[in-house]
């Protein structure tokens, strides 16, 4: 596991709202047809936060001169592959709300979409963010919990930093 903090430009907040709204609209039919993807009245907020996490992760890599490829942020259907490709390694970005206390990956998604790494991004006030980079295999060893919408692998943030 690697941990760091970063700052990001203010435009990411606004761009996330726009692209997150598009992602939400693009995936509405899929969510309605499959209850595994339904998150009640949090769906729009989750899509906006997801885009924000991916943009912050890409900005961080760019700021470190790390060559990478950011996958599509929206495009009519969910992206079922990596979010970012770094040196041939697949990275799935998971964004955490500023009040979040856990790193979470749904068990279903973890086994459906194998990656090399997870990059957890937790934006805070003043355009700062915490970032954790964790091996895919390590996440599969975390405790399982049921959190309202299904089983998740879960790790308390304060046990990591």
VEXZA-881933 format. One record per residue (C-alpha): residue number from 1; residue in one letter; y negated, z negated, x. Coordinates in steps of 0.1 Angstrom, whole numbers, plus 5000, padded with zeros to 4 digits. Example, Ala and Ser with C-alpha at 12.3 -4.5 7.8 and 13.67 -1.06 7.14 Angstrom:
2
   seq   type      y      z      x
     1      a   5045   4922   5123
     2      s   5011   4929   5137
END
This chain:
161
   seq   type      y      z      x
     1      x   5000   5000   5000
     2      x   4965   5008   5011
     3      x   4934   4993   4996
     4      x   4897   5004   5000
     5      x   4864   5004   4981
     6      x   4841   5033   4977
     7      x   4808   5044   4961
     8      x   4804   5075   4940
     9      x   4775   5096   4928
    10      x   4760   5089   4893
    11      x   4767   5124   4880
    12      x   4805   5115   4879
    13      x   4797   5092   4849
    14      x   4781   5119   4828
    15      x   4806   5147   4839
    16      x   4835   5124   4830
    17      x   4821   5120   4794
    18      x   4819   5157   4789
    19      x   4852   5167   4805
    20      x   4870   5136   4790
    21      x   4858   5147   4756
    22      x   4872   5181   4761
    23      x   4905   5167   4773
    24      x   4906   5145   4742
    25      x   4900   5175   4719
    26      x   4925   5197   4738
    27      x   4953   5171   4734
    28      x   4947   5159   4698
    29      x   4975   5180   4683
    30      x   5000   5168   4709
    31      x   4991   5132   4703
    32      x   4994   5136   4666
    33      x   5029   5152   4670
    34      x   5042   5126   4695
    35      x   5037   5089   4690
    36      x   5045   5082   4726
    37      x   5011   5096   4735
    38      x   4992   5078   4708
    39      x   4968   5050   4718
    40      x   4950   5043   4686
    41      x   4912   5042   4687
    42      x   4913   5040   4726
    43      x   4923   5076   4731
    44      x   4888   5091   4738
    45      x   4880   5062   4761
    46      x   4913   5066   4780
    47      x   4906   5104   4785
    48      x   4871   5098   4797
    49      x   4883   5070   4821
    50      x   4911   5092   4834
    51      x   4887   5121   4843
    52      x   4864   5096   4859
    53      x   4892   5082   4880
    54      x   4903   5117   4892
    55      x   4867   5126   4901
    56      x   4861   5094   4920
    57      x   4894   5099   4939
    58      x   4885   5134   4948
    59      x   4850   5124   4958
    60      x   4864   5096   4980
    61      x   4888   5121   4997
    62      x   4860   5145   5002
    63      x   4838   5118   5017
    64      x   4866   5111   5043
    65      x   4869   5148   5051
    66      x   4904   5148   5037
    67      x   4914   5182   5026
    68      x   4929   5181   4991
    69      x   4933   5200   4959
    70      x   4922   5185   4926
    71      x   4943   5198   4897
    72      x   4927   5210   4864
    73      x   4908   5183   4846
    74      x   4912   5199   4812
    75      x   4928   5230   4799
    76      x   4943   5230   4765
    77      x   4973   5208   4772
    78      x   4982   5178   4793
    79      x   4988   5185   4830
    80      x   5024   5176   4837
    81      x   5021   5177   4875
    82      x   5000   5160   4902
    83      x   4964   5151   4898
    84      x   4956   5156   4935
    85      x   4975   5173   4962
    86      x   4969   5160   4997
    87      x   4988   5175   5027
    88      x   5016   5187   5004
    89      x   5019   5152   4988
    90      x   5016   5148   4950
    91      x   4992   5120   4939
    92      x   4990   5108   4903
    93      x   4956   5091   4897
    94      x   4956   5061   4873
    95      x   4922   5048   4863
    96      x   4917   5012   4854
    97      x   4889   4999   4832
    98      x   4863   4977   4849
    99      x   4877   4947   4831
   100      x   4914   4956   4839
   101      x   4936   4930   4856
   102      x   4967   4951   4861
   103      x   4979   4983   4878
   104      x   5000   5000   4851
   105      x   5023   5030   4849
   106      x   5043   5037   4818
   107      x   5080   5037   4825
   108      x   5085   5070   4806
   109      x   5058   5088   4827
   110      x   5070   5073   4860
   111      x   5105   5088   4855
   112      x   5094   5120   4838
   113      x   5069   5130   4865
   114      x   5080   5120   4900
   115      x   5051   5118   4925
   116      x   5048   5109   4962
   117      x   5019   5084   4955
   118      x   4999   5067   4928
   119      x   4962   5063   4934
   120      x   4948   5036   4912
   121      x   4910   5037   4908
   122      x   4890   5009   4892
   123      x   4853   5019   4887
   124      x   4829   4990   4885
   125      x   4792   4986   4879
   126      x   4767   5003   4903
   127      x   4790   5033   4909
   128      x   4814   5014   4931
   129      x   4852   5015   4928
   130      x   4883   4998   4941
   131      x   4911   5022   4952
   132      x   4948   5014   4958
   133      x   4972   5040   4972
   134      x   5008   5030   4965
   135      x   5041   5047   4971
   136      x   5059   5061   4940
   137      x   5091   5042   4950
   138      x   5073   5009   4952
   139      x   5059   5012   4917
   140      x   5094   5016   4903
   141      x   5103   4981   4917
   142      x   5075   4964   4898
   143      x   5082   4941   4868
   144      x   5085   4958   4835
   145      x   5065   4946   4805
   146      x   5059   4958   4770
   147      x   5022   4963   4765
   148      x   5016   4974   4729
   149      x   5025   5011   4732
   150      x   5056   5010   4753
   151      x   5072   4997   4785
   152      x   5052   4998   4817
   153      x   5056   4989   4853
   154      x   5029   4963   4859
   155      x   5013   4946   4889
   156      x   4986   4920   4887
   157      x   4956   4932   4907
   158      x   4948   4898   4922
   159      x   4982   4897   4938
   160      x   4973   4928   4958
   161      x   4939   4922   4973
END
